[in-house]
Amino acid sequence: MWRVNDSLAFCQNRYKSGEKKSTNPELQKLFITQAKKTECREWLSEVSNIPLQQSLNDLNQALL
């Protein structure tokens, strides 16, 4: 199942390694678009993108 925790771990690892914070479009491409291409998460194509995008936007805002 797709989880915001996947993107949280990704963002935390970037922070720890001193990398620049990811943008919302980058996170969406990595964690929504790519997830829809996997067999175990292809069901994401059947639901609205809005809640998925908002969860990543909320995460990115919380990491300011």
C-alpha positions as CSV (number, residue, x, y, z in Angstrom):
1,M,0.0,0.0,0.0
2,W,1.2,3.5,-0.8
3,R,2.0,5.4,2.4
4,V,3.1,8.9,3.2
5,N,5.6,7.2,5.5
6,D,7.6,6.2,2.3
7,S,7.9,9.8,1.3
8,L,8.7,10.9,4.9
9,A,11.6,8.5,5.1
10,F,12.8,9.7,1.7
11,C,12.7,13.3,2.9
12,Q,14.4,12.5,6.2
13,N,17.2,10.8,4.4
14,R,17.7,13.7,2.0
15,Y,17.8,16.1,5.0
16,K,20.3,13.9,6.9
17,S,22.6,13.8,3.8
18,G,22.4,17.6,3.5
19,E,20.5,17.5,0.2
20,K,18.1,20.1,-0.9
21,K,14.4,19.7,0.1
22,S,12.2,18.0,-2.5
23,T,9.5,20.0,-4.3
24,N,5.9,18.9,-4.3
25,P,6.1,17.9,-8.0
26,E,9.2,15.8,-7.4
27,L,7.5,14.0,-4.5
28,Q,4.4,13.5,-6.5
29,K,6.4,12.0,-9.4
30,L,8.3,9.7,-7.1
31,F,5.5,8.6,-4.8
32,I,2.3,8.8,-6.8
33,T,3.2,8.5,-10.5
34,Q,5.8,5.8,-10.0
35,A,3.6,3.9,-7.4
36,K,0.8,3.6,-10.0
37,K,3.2,1.8,-12.3
38,T,3.9,-1.0,-9.8
39,E,1.7,-4.1,-9.7
40,C,1.0,-3.9,-6.0
41,R,0.0,-0.2,-6.1
42,E,-1.7,0.0,-9.5
43,W,-5.0,0.5,-7.7
44,L,-4.0,4.1,-7.0
45,S,-5.0,4.8,-10.6
46,E,-8.6,4.1,-9.6
47,V,-8.8,6.8,-6.9
48,S,-8.6,10.6,-7.1
49,N,-5.2,12.1,-7.1
50,I,-6.3,15.0,-5.0
51,P,-6.0,13.3,-1.5
52,L,-2.7,11.7,-2.5
53,Q,-1.3,15.0,-3.7
54,Q,-2.6,16.8,-0.6
55,S,-1.0,14.3,1.8
56,L,2.4,15.0,0.1
57,N,1.8,18.7,0.1
58,D,1.0,18.5,3.9
59,L,4.2,16.5,4.5
60,N,6.3,18.9,2.6
61,Q,4.8,21.9,4.4
62,A,5.4,20.2,7.8
63,L,9.1,19.8,6.9
64,L,9.7,23.5,6.5
